[in-house]
């Protein structure tokens, strides 16, 4: 079975090209001290799909603080 890492890396590149290299929530630029994570706008546990249209890049801190909340919660 192939590792999902290449697909995950490719998705991050596509998301960065679309949205820029900053956290969607706090605006901090990504770099060695601020790592990018892929976050679902509508969380998967609430029925959100794993499509690029439902994904954004967020820093680990913001992603962790949001948990499974949608942007309006």
PDB file with one MODEL, atoms N, CA, C and O in Angstrom:
MODEL        1
ATOM      1  N   UNK A   1       0.846  -1.184   0.000  1.00  0.00           N
ATOM      2  CA  UNK A   1       0.000   0.000   0.000  1.00  0.00           C
ATOM      3  C   UNK A   1       0.887   1.242   0.000  1.00  0.00           C
ATOM      4  O   UNK A   1       1.842   1.322   0.773  1.00  0.00           O
ATOM      5  N   UNK A   2       0.583   2.199  -0.851  1.00  0.00           N
ATOM      6  CA  UNK A   2       1.379   3.417  -0.963  1.00  0.00           C
ATOM      7  C   UNK A   2       1.086   4.357   0.203  1.00  0.00           C
ATOM      8  O   UNK A   2      -0.020   4.375   0.744  1.00  0.00           O
ATOM      9  N   UNK A   3       2.083   5.125   0.572  1.00  0.00           N
ATOM     10  CA  UNK A   3       1.940   6.097   1.648  1.00  0.00           C
ATOM     11  C   UNK A   3       1.104   7.286   1.178  1.00  0.00           C
ATOM     12  O   UNK A   3       1.234   7.710   0.029  1.00  0.00           O
ATOM     13  N   UNK A   4       0.239   7.835   2.055  1.00  0.00           N
ATOM     14  CA  UNK A   4      -0.556   8.995   1.663  1.00  0.00           C
ATOM     15  C   UNK A   4       0.243  10.288   1.663  1.00  0.00           C
ATOM     16  O   UNK A   4      -0.266  11.318   1.221  1.00  0.00           O
ATOM     17  N   UNK A   5       1.476  10.265   2.144  1.00  0.00           N
ATOM     18  CA  UNK A   5       2.284  11.480   2.273  1.00  0.00           C
ATOM     19  C   UNK A   5       2.466  12.237   0.962  1.00  0.00           C
ATOM     20  O   UNK A   5       2.320  13.459   0.965  1.00  0.00           O
ATOM     21  N   UNK A   6       2.778  11.581  -0.165  1.00  0.00           N
ATOM     22  CA  UNK A   6       2.940  12.363  -1.398  1.00  0.00           C
ATOM     23  C   UNK A   6       1.675  13.126  -1.775  1.00  0.00           C
ATOM     24  O   UNK A   6       1.758  14.274  -2.214  1.00  0.00           O
ATOM     25  N   UNK A   7       0.513  12.513  -1.613  1.00  0.00           N
ATOM     26  CA  UNK A   7      -0.733  13.203  -1.922  1.00  0.00           C
ATOM     27  C   UNK A   7      -0.942  14.372  -0.966  1.00  0.00           C
ATOM     28  O   UNK A   7      -1.361  15.448  -1.395  1.00  0.00           O
ATOM     29  N   UNK A   8      -0.660  14.182   0.308  1.00  0.00           N
ATOM     30  CA  UNK A   8      -0.815  15.235   1.308  1.00  0.00           C
ATOM     31  C   UNK A   8       0.114  16.402   0.992  1.00  0.00           C
ATOM     32  O   UNK A   8      -0.293  17.561   1.081  1.00  0.00           O
ATOM     33  N   UNK A   9       1.357  16.104   0.623  1.00  0.00           N
ATOM     34  CA  UNK A   9       2.310  17.159   0.270  1.00  0.00           C
ATOM     35  C   UNK A   9       1.847  17.919  -0.964  1.00  0.00           C
ATOM     36  O   UNK A   9       1.933  19.146  -1.011  1.00  0.00           O
ATOM     37  N   UNK A  10       1.363  17.201  -1.947  1.00  0.00           N
ATOM     38  CA  UNK A  10       0.881  17.836  -3.180  1.00  0.00           C
ATOM     39  C   UNK A  10      -0.318  18.738  -2.886  1.00  0.00           C
ATOM     40  O   UNK A  10      -0.423  19.835  -3.435  1.00  0.00           O
ATOM     41  N   UNK A  11      -1.214  18.277  -2.027  1.00  0.00           N
ATOM     42  CA  UNK A  11      -2.384  19.081  -1.672  1.00  0.00           C
ATOM     43  C   UNK A  11      -1.956  20.367  -0.974  1.00  0.00           C
ATOM     44  O   UNK A  11      -2.525  21.428  -1.230  1.00  0.00           O
ATOM     45  N   UNK A  12      -0.962  20.283  -0.101  1.00  0.00           N
ATOM     46  CA  UNK A  12      -0.473  21.490   0.582  1.00  0.00           C
ATOM     47  C   UNK A  12       0.100  22.486  -0.415  1.00  0.00           C
ATOM     48  O   UNK A  12      -0.125  23.690  -0.291  1.00  0.00           O
ATOM     49  N   UNK A  13       0.840  21.990  -1.403  1.00  0.00           N
ATOM     50  CA  UNK A  13       1.395  22.871  -2.440  1.00  0.00           C
ATOM     51  C   UNK A  13       0.262  23.560  -3.195  1.00  0.00           C
ATOM     52  O   UNK A  13       0.325  24.764  -3.441  1.00  0.00           O
ATOM     53  N   UNK A  14      -0.765  22.811  -3.560  1.00  0.00           N
ATOM     54  CA  UNK A  14      -1.904  23.385  -4.279  1.00  0.00           C
ATOM     55  C   UNK A  14      -2.656  24.406  -3.423  1.00  0.00           C
ATOM     56  O   UNK A  14      -3.062  25.458  -3.919  1.00  0.00           O
ATOM     57  N   UNK A  15      -2.840  24.098  -2.147  1.00  0.00           N
ATOM     58  CA  UNK A  15      -3.531  25.025  -1.251  1.00  0.00           C
ATOM     59  C   UNK A  15      -2.720  26.299  -1.044  1.00  0.00           C
ATOM     60  O   UNK A  15      -3.282  27.393  -1.001  1.00  0.00           O
ATOM     61  N   UNK A  16      -1.398  26.161  -0.915  1.00  0.00           N
ATOM     62  CA  UNK A  16      -0.547  27.342  -0.746  1.00  0.00           C
ATOM     63  C   UNK A  16      -0.579  28.218  -1.995  1.00  0.00           C
ATOM     64  O   UNK A  16      -0.592  29.444  -1.895  1.00  0.00           O
ATOM     65  N   UNK A  17      -0.591  27.592  -3.166  1.00  0.00           N
ATOM     66  CA  UNK A  17      -0.668  28.360  -4.413  1.00  0.00           C
ATOM     67  C   UNK A  17      -2.004  29.104  -4.498  1.00  0.00           C
ATOM     68  O   UNK A  17      -2.057  30.226  -5.002  1.00  0.00           O
ATOM     69  N   UNK A  18      -3.068  28.490  -4.015  1.00  0.00           N
ATOM     70  CA  UNK A  18      -4.397  29.104  -4.073  1.00  0.00           C
ATOM     71  C   UNK A  18      -4.585  30.193  -3.019  1.00  0.00           C
ATOM     72  O   UNK A  18      -5.086  31.276  -3.318  1.00  0.00           O
ATOM     73  N   UNK A  19      -4.171  29.892  -1.762  1.00  0.00           N
ATOM     74  CA  UNK A  19      -4.504  30.758  -0.629  1.00  0.00           C
ATOM     75  C   UNK A  19      -3.344  31.584  -0.088  1.00  0.00           C
ATOM     76  O   UNK A  19      -3.560  32.520   0.682  1.00  0.00           O
ATOM     77  N   UNK A  20      -2.119  31.252  -0.480  1.00  0.00           N
ATOM     78  CA  UNK A  20      -0.959  31.945   0.067  1.00  0.00           C
ATOM     79  C   UNK A  20      -0.319  31.153   1.189  1.00  0.00           C
ATOM     80  O   UNK A  20      -0.851  30.131   1.624  1.00  0.00           O
ATOM     81  N   UNK A  21       0.815  31.623   1.651  1.00  0.00           N
ATOM     82  CA  UNK A  21       1.608  30.899   2.649  1.00  0.00           C
ATOM     83  C   UNK A  21       1.422  31.471   4.044  1.00  0.00           C
ATOM     84  O   UNK A  21       2.386  31.637   4.792  1.00  0.00           O
ATOM     85  N   UNK A  22       0.167  31.774   4.388  1.00  0.00           N
ATOM     86  CA  UNK A  22      -0.143  32.264   5.726  1.00  0.00           C
ATOM     87  C   UNK A  22      -1.341  31.501   6.275  1.00  0.00           C
ATOM     88  O   UNK A  22      -2.152  30.963   5.520  1.00  0.00           O
ATOM     89  N   UNK A  23      -1.441  31.462   7.600  1.00  0.00           N
ATOM     90  CA  UNK A  23      -2.566  30.795   8.260  1.00  0.00           C
ATOM     91  C   UNK A  23      -3.860  31.512   7.891  1.00  0.00           C
ATOM     92  O   UNK A  23      -3.946  32.737   7.974  1.00  0.00           O
ATOM     93  N   UNK A  24      -4.848  30.752   7.491  1.00  0.00           N
ATOM     94  CA  UNK A  24      -6.140  31.312   7.093  1.00  0.00           C
ATOM     95  C   UNK A  24      -6.829  32.022   8.258  1.00  0.00           C
ATOM     96  O   UNK A  24      -7.629  32.929   8.027  1.00  0.00           O
ATOM     97  N   UNK A  25      -6.542  31.633   9.504  1.00  0.00           N
ATOM     98  CA  UNK A  25      -7.234  32.192  10.667  1.00  0.00           C
ATOM     99  C   UNK A  25      -6.478  33.342  11.313  1.00  0.00           C
ATOM    100  O   UNK A  25      -7.079  34.385  11.574  1.00  0.00           O
ATOM    101  N   UNK A  26      -5.187  33.196  11.583  1.00  0.00           N
ATOM    102  CA  UNK A  26      -4.450  34.243  12.312  1.00  0.00           C
ATOM    103  C   UNK A  26      -3.541  35.073  11.411  1.00  0.00           C
ATOM    104  O   UNK A  26      -3.066  36.129  11.828  1.00  0.00           O
ATOM    105  N   UNK A  27      -3.290  34.618  10.188  1.00  0.00           N
ATOM    106  CA  UNK A  27      -2.478  35.378   9.246  1.00  0.00           C
ATOM    107  C   UNK A  27      -0.978  35.243   9.405  1.00  0.00           C
ATOM    108  O   UNK A  27      -0.221  35.887   8.679  1.00  0.00           O
ATOM    109  N   UNK A  28      -0.526  34.407  10.354  1.00  0.00           N
ATOM    110  CA  UNK A  28       0.923  34.238  10.521  1.00  0.00           C
ATOM    111  C   UNK A  28       1.509  33.529   9.313  1.00  0.00           C
ATOM    112  O   UNK A  28       0.923  32.566   8.820  1.00  0.00           O
ATOM    113  N   UNK A  29       2.671  33.995   8.821  1.00  0.00           N
ATOM    114  CA  UNK A  29       3.315  33.320   7.688  1.00  0.00           C
ATOM    115  C   UNK A  29       3.902  31.977   8.122  1.00  0.00           C
ATOM    116  O   UNK A  29       4.429  31.846   9.226  1.00  0.00           O
ATOM    117  N   UNK A  30       3.804  30.994   7.245  1.00  0.00           N
ATOM    118  CA  UNK A  30       4.369  29.681   7.526  1.00  0.00           C
ATOM    119  C   UNK A  30       5.879  29.716   7.356  1.00  0.00           C
ATOM    120  O   UNK A  30       6.401  30.444   6.512  1.00  0.00           O
ATOM    121  N   UNK A  31       6.565  28.937   8.150  1.00  0.00           N
ATOM    122  CA  UNK A  31       8.019  28.852   8.100  1.00  0.00           C
ATOM    123  C   UNK A  31       8.487  27.815   9.094  1.00  0.00           C
ATOM    124  O   UNK A  31       7.700  26.971   9.522  1.00  0.00           O
ATOM    125  N   UNK A  32       9.764  27.863   9.473  1.00  0.00           N
ATOM    126  CA  UNK A  32      10.309  26.851  10.386  1.00  0.00           C
ATOM    127  C   UNK A  32       9.614  26.814  11.750  1.00  0.00           C
ATOM    128  O   UNK A  32       9.515  25.751  12.363  1.00  0.00           O
ATOM    129  N   UNK A  33       9.136  27.960  12.226  1.00  0.00           N
ATOM    130  CA  UNK A  33       8.506  28.005  13.542  1.00  0.00           C
ATOM    131  C   UNK A  33       6.979  27.931  13.489  1.00  0.00           C
ATOM    132  O   UNK A  33       6.337  27.685  14.510  1.00  0.00           O
ATOM    133  N   UNK A  34       6.404  28.138  12.326  1.00  0.00           N
ATOM    134  CA  UNK A  34       4.949  28.086  12.158  1.00  0.00           C
ATOM    135  C   UNK A  34       4.652  27.074  11.062  1.00  0.00           C
ATOM    136  O   UNK A  34       4.778  27.373   9.875  1.00  0.00           O
ATOM    137  N   UNK A  35       4.257  25.879  11.472  1.00  0.00           N
ATOM    138  CA  UNK A  35       4.027  24.787  10.519  1.00  0.00           C
ATOM    139  C   UNK A  35       2.607  24.825   9.979  1.00  0.00           C
ATOM    140  O   UNK A  35       1.651  25.086  10.709  1.00  0.00           O
ATOM    141  N   UNK A  36       2.490  24.558   8.686  1.00  0.00           N
ATOM    142  CA  UNK A  36       1.179  24.513   8.036  1.00  0.00           C
ATOM    143  C   UNK A  36       0.536  23.147   8.229  1.00  0.00           C
ATOM    144  O   UNK A  36       1.201  22.115   8.141  1.00  0.00           O
ATOM    145  N   UNK A  37      -0.762  23.158   8.491  1.00  0.00           N
ATOM    146  CA  UNK A  37      -1.549  21.930   8.536  1.00  0.00           C
ATOM    147  C   UNK A  37      -2.733  22.109   7.597  1.00  0.00           C
ATOM    148  O   UNK A  37      -3.174  23.230   7.345  1.00  0.00           O
ATOM    149  N   UNK A  38      -3.235  21.013   7.090  1.00  0.00           N
ATOM    150  CA  UNK A  38      -4.425  21.053   6.249  1.00  0.00           C
ATOM    151  C   UNK A  38      -5.638  20.944   7.157  1.00  0.00           C
ATOM    152  O   UNK A  38      -5.744  20.024   7.968  1.00  0.00           O
ATOM    153  N   UNK A  39      -6.547  21.891   7.009  1.00  0.00           N
ATOM    154  CA  UNK A  39      -7.742  21.912   7.844  1.00  0.00           C
ATOM    155  C   UNK A  39      -8.981  21.890   6.960  1.00  0.00           C
ATOM    156  O   UNK A  39      -9.013  22.521   5.903  1.00  0.00           O
ATOM    157  N   UNK A  40      -9.985  21.168   7.395  1.00  0.00           N
ATOM    158  CA  UNK A  40     -11.257  21.119   6.673  1.00  0.00           C
ATOM    159  C   UNK A  40     -12.145  22.256   7.173  1.00  0.00           C
ATOM    160  O   UNK A  40     -12.348  22.398   8.379  1.00  0.00           O
ATOM    161  N   UNK A  41     -12.672  23.058   6.262  1.00  0.00           N
ATOM    162  CA  UNK A  41     -13.552  24.161   6.639  1.00  0.00           C
ATOM    163  C   UNK A  41     -14.801  23.595   7.303  1.00  0.00           C
ATOM    164  O   UNK A  41     -15.160  24.008   8.406  1.00  0.00           O
ATOM    165  N   UNK A  42     -15.458  22.662   6.645  1.00  0.00           N
ATOM    166  CA  UNK A  42     -16.541  21.897   7.270  1.00  0.00           C
ATOM    167  C   UNK A  42     -15.888  20.604   7.740  1.00  0.00           C
ATOM    168  O   UNK A  42     -15.503  19.772   6.918  1.00  0.00           O
ATOM    169  N   UNK A  43     -15.759  20.424   9.063  1.00  0.00           N
ATOM    170  CA  UNK A  43     -15.042  19.258   9.582  1.00  0.00           C
ATOM    171  C   UNK A  43     -15.579  17.938   9.038  1.00  0.00           C
ATOM    172  O   UNK A  43     -16.778  17.790   8.799  1.00  0.00           O
ATOM    173  N   UNK A  44     -14.682  16.997   8.850  1.00  0.00           N
ATOM    174  CA  UNK A  44     -15.070  15.679   8.334  1.00  0.00           C
ATOM    175  C   UNK A  44     -16.070  14.996   9.252  1.00  0.00           C
ATOM    176  O   UNK A  44     -16.967  14.300   8.777  1.00  0.00           O
ATOM    177  N   UNK A  45     -15.930  15.186  10.573  1.00  0.00           N
ATOM    178  CA  UNK A  45     -16.870  14.556  11.508  1.00  0.00           C
ATOM    179  C   UNK A  45     -18.273  15.140  11.387  1.00  0.00           C
ATOM    180  O   UNK A  45     -19.233  14.568  11.903  1.00  0.00           O
ATOM    181  N   UNK A  46     -18.392  16.281  10.704  1.00  0.00           N
ATOM    182  CA  UNK A  46     -19.702  16.894  10.479  1.00  0.00           C
ATOM    183  C   UNK A  46     -20.135  16.758   9.026  1.00  0.00           C
ATOM    184  O   UNK A  46     -21.008  17.490   8.559  1.00  0.00           O
ATOM    185  N   UNK A  47     -19.518  15.815   8.314  1.00  0.00           N
ATOM    186  CA  UNK A  47     -19.922  15.529   6.948  1.00  0.00           C
ATOM    187  C   UNK A  47     -19.154  16.264   5.871  1.00  0.00           C
ATOM    188  O   UNK A  47     -19.481  16.147   4.690  1.00  0.00           O
ATOM    189  N   UNK A  48     -18.140  17.019   6.254  1.00  0.00           N
ATOM    190  CA  UNK A  48     -17.355  17.754   5.263  1.00  0.00           C
ATOM    191  C   UNK A  48     -16.500  16.815   4.425  1.00  0.00           C
ATOM    192  O   UNK A  48     -15.909  15.873   4.955  1.00  0.00           O
ATOM    193  N   UNK A  49     -16.429  17.065   3.121  1.00  0.00           N
ATOM    194  CA  UNK A  49     -15.639  16.196   2.243  1.00  0.00           C
ATOM    195  C   UNK A  49     -14.154  16.525   2.289  1.00  0.00           C
ATOM    196  O   UNK A  49     -13.765  17.611   2.718  1.00  0.00           O
ATOM    197  N   UNK A  50     -13.344  15.604   1.857  1.00  0.00           N
ATOM    198  CA  UNK A  50     -11.898  15.828   1.734  1.00  0.00           C
ATOM    199  C   UNK A  50     -11.588  16.290   0.314  1.00  0.00           C
ATOM    200  O   UNK A  50     -10.838  15.640  -0.414  1.00  0.00           O
ATOM    201  N   UNK A  51     -12.164  17.399  -0.060  1.00  0.00           N
ATOM    202  CA  UNK A  51     -11.929  18.009  -1.362  1.00  0.00           C
ATOM    203  C   UNK A  51     -11.125  19.273  -1.145  1.00  0.00           C
ATOM    204  O   UNK A  51     -11.215  19.890  -0.084  1.00  0.00           O
ATOM    205  N   UNK A  52     -10.343  19.668  -2.132  1.00  0.00           N
ATOM    206  CA  UNK A  52      -9.567  20.905  -2.018  1.00  0.00           C
ATOM    207  C   UNK A  52     -10.468  22.103  -1.727  1.00  0.00           C
ATOM    208  O   UNK A  52     -10.055  23.031  -1.032  1.00  0.00           O
ATOM    209  N   UNK A  53     -11.680  22.094  -2.246  1.00  0.00           N
ATOM    210  CA  UNK A  53     -12.606  23.206  -2.008  1.00  0.00           C
ATOM    211  C   UNK A  53     -13.007  23.324  -0.542  1.00  0.00           C
ATOM    212  O   UNK A  53     -13.462  24.384  -0.113  1.00  0.00           O
ATOM    213  N   UNK A  54     -12.847  22.264   0.223  1.00  0.00           N
ATOM    214  CA  UNK A  54     -13.195  22.262   1.642  1.00  0.00           C
ATOM    215  C   UNK A  54     -11.952  22.300   2.530  1.00  0.00           C
ATOM    216  O   UNK A  54     -12.062  22.132   3.745  1.00  0.00           O
ATOM    217  N   UNK A  55     -10.794  22.516   1.956  1.00  0.00           N
ATOM    218  CA  UNK A  55      -9.555  22.513   2.729  1.00  0.00           C
ATOM    219  C   UNK A  55      -8.858  23.862   2.647  1.00  0.00           C
ATOM    220  O   UNK A  55      -8.882  24.533   1.615  1.00  0.00           O
ATOM    221  N   UNK A  56      -8.238  24.242   3.756  1.00  0.00           N
ATOM    222  CA  UNK A  56      -7.428  25.452   3.840  1.00  0.00           C
ATOM    223  C   UNK A  56      -6.173  25.113   4.632  1.00  0.00           C
ATOM    224  O   UNK A  56      -6.109  24.078   5.296  1.00  0.00           O
ATOM    225  N   UNK A  57      -5.174  25.991   4.558  1.00  0.00           N
ATOM    226  CA  UNK A  57      -3.978  25.816   5.370  1.00  0.00           C
ATOM    227  C   UNK A  57      -4.104  26.669   6.625  1.00  0.00           C
ATOM    228  O   UNK A  57      -4.423  27.856   6.559  1.00  0.00           O
ATOM    229  N   UNK A  58      -3.850  26.047   7.759  1.00  0.00           N
ATOM    230  CA  UNK A  58      -3.883  26.738   9.043  1.00  0.00           C
ATOM    231  C   UNK A  58      -2.648  26.339   9.831  1.00  0.00           C
ATOM    232  O   UNK A  58      -2.094  25.259   9.629  1.00  0.00           O
ATOM    233  N   UNK A  59      -2.220  27.215  10.730  1.00  0.00           N
ATOM    234  CA  UNK A  59      -1.095  26.846  11.592  1.00  0.00           C
ATOM    235  C   UNK A  59      -1.585  25.797  12.590  1.00  0.00           C
ATOM    236  O   UNK A  59      -2.786  25.666  12.828  1.00  0.00           O
ATOM    237  N   UNK A  60      -0.659  25.066  13.160  1.00  0.00           N
ATOM    238  CA  UNK A  60      -1.027  24.006  14.107  1.00  0.00           C
ATOM    239  C   UNK A  60      -1.829  24.556  15.281  1.00  0.00           C
ATOM    240  O   UNK A  60      -2.787  23.931  15.735  1.00  0.00           O
ATOM    241  N   UNK A  61      -1.433  25.730  15.768  1.00  0.00           N
ATOM    242  CA  UNK A  61      -2.120  26.316  16.921  1.00  0.00           C
ATOM    243  C   UNK A  61      -3.590  26.584  16.601  1.00  0.00           C
ATOM    244  O   UNK A  61      -4.477  26.167  17.346  1.00  0.00           O
ATOM    245  N   UNK A  62      -3.846  27.277  15.496  1.00  0.00           N
ATOM    246  CA  UNK A  62      -5.235  27.591  15.133  1.00  0.00           C
ATOM    247  C   UNK A  62      -6.032  26.328  14.826  1.00  0.00           C
ATOM    248  O   UNK A  62      -7.192  26.216  15.220  1.00  0.00           O
ATOM    249  N   UNK A  63      -5.421  25.386  14.131  1.00  0.00           N
ATOM    250  CA  UNK A  63      -6.110  24.142  13.804  1.00  0.00           C
ATOM    251  C   UNK A  63      -6.505  23.418  15.089  1.00  0.00           C
ATOM    252  O   UNK A  63      -7.626  22.924  15.204  1.00  0.00           O
ATOM    253  N   UNK A  64      -5.598  23.355  16.045  1.00  0.00           N
ATOM    254  CA  UNK A  64      -5.889  22.688  17.308  1.00  0.00           C
ATOM    255  C   UNK A  64      -6.947  23.401  18.127  1.00  0.00           C
ATOM    256  O   UNK A  64      -7.785  22.758  18.760  1.00  0.00           O
ATOM    257  N   UNK A  65      -6.915  24.737  18.119  1.00  0.00           N
ATOM    258  CA  UNK A  65      -7.886  25.510  18.889  1.00  0.00           C
ATOM    259  C   UNK A  65      -9.291  25.398  18.313  1.00  0.00           C
ATOM    260  O   UNK A  65     -10.265  25.403  19.065  1.00  0.00           O
ATOM    261  N   UNK A  66      -9.413  25.299  17.007  1.00  0.00           N
ATOM    262  CA  UNK A  66     -10.727  25.199  16.363  1.00  0.00           C
ATOM    263  C   UNK A  66     -11.372  23.856  16.616  1.00  0.00           C
ATOM    264  O   UNK A  66     -12.592  23.763  16.748  1.00  0.00           O
ATOM    265  N   UNK A  67     -10.568  22.823  16.682  1.00  0.00           N
ATOM    266  CA  UNK A  67     -11.135  21.496  16.877  1.00  0.00           C
ATOM    267  C   UNK A  67     -12.063  21.122  15.739  1.00  0.00           C
ATOM    268  O   UNK A  67     -11.681  21.197  14.571  1.00  0.00           O
ATOM    269  N   UNK A  68     -13.279  20.721  16.072  1.00  0.00           N
ATOM    270  CA  UNK A  68     -14.254  20.280  15.067  1.00  0.00           C
ATOM    271  C   UNK A  68     -15.326  21.336  14.805  1.00  0.00           C
ATOM    272  O   UNK A  68     -16.435  21.013  14.381  1.00  0.00           O
ATOM    273  N   UNK A  69     -14.988  22.594  15.058  1.00  0.00           N
ATOM    274  CA  UNK A  69     -15.963  23.665  14.824  1.00  0.00           C
ATOM    275  C   UNK A  69     -15.872  24.175  13.394  1.00  0.00           C
ATOM    276  O   UNK A  69     -14.795  24.202  12.798  1.00  0.00           O
ATOM    277  N   UNK A  70     -17.005  24.574  12.858  1.00  0.00           N
ATOM    278  CA  UNK A  70     -17.025  25.205  11.538  1.00  0.00           C
ATOM    279  C   UNK A  70     -16.723  26.692  11.730  1.00  0.00           C
ATOM    280  O   UNK A  70     -16.756  27.174  12.863  1.00  0.00           O
ATOM    281  N   UNK A  71     -16.430  27.431  10.659  1.00  0.00           N
ATOM    282  CA  UNK A  71     -16.072  28.850  10.801  1.00  0.00           C
ATOM    283  C   UNK A  71     -17.138  29.705  11.481  1.00  0.00           C
ATOM    284  O   UNK A  71     -16.801  30.723  12.084  1.00  0.00           O
ATOM    285  N   UNK A  72     -18.398  29.328  11.403  1.00  0.00           N
ATOM    286  CA  UNK A  72     -19.458  30.139  12.009  1.00  0.00           C
ATOM    287  C   UNK A  72     -19.727  29.784  13.466  1.00  0.00           C
ATOM    288  O   UNK A  72     -20.503  30.470  14.131  1.00  0.00           O
ATOM    289  N   UNK A  73     -19.105  28.738  13.967  1.00  0.00           N
ATOM    290  CA  UNK A  73     -19.329  28.343  15.368  1.00  0.00           C
ATOM    291  C   UNK A  73     -18.384  29.090  16.284  1.00  0.00           C
ATOM    292  O   UNK A  73     -18.419  28.894  17.499  1.00  0.00           O
TER     293      UNK A  73
ENDMDL
END
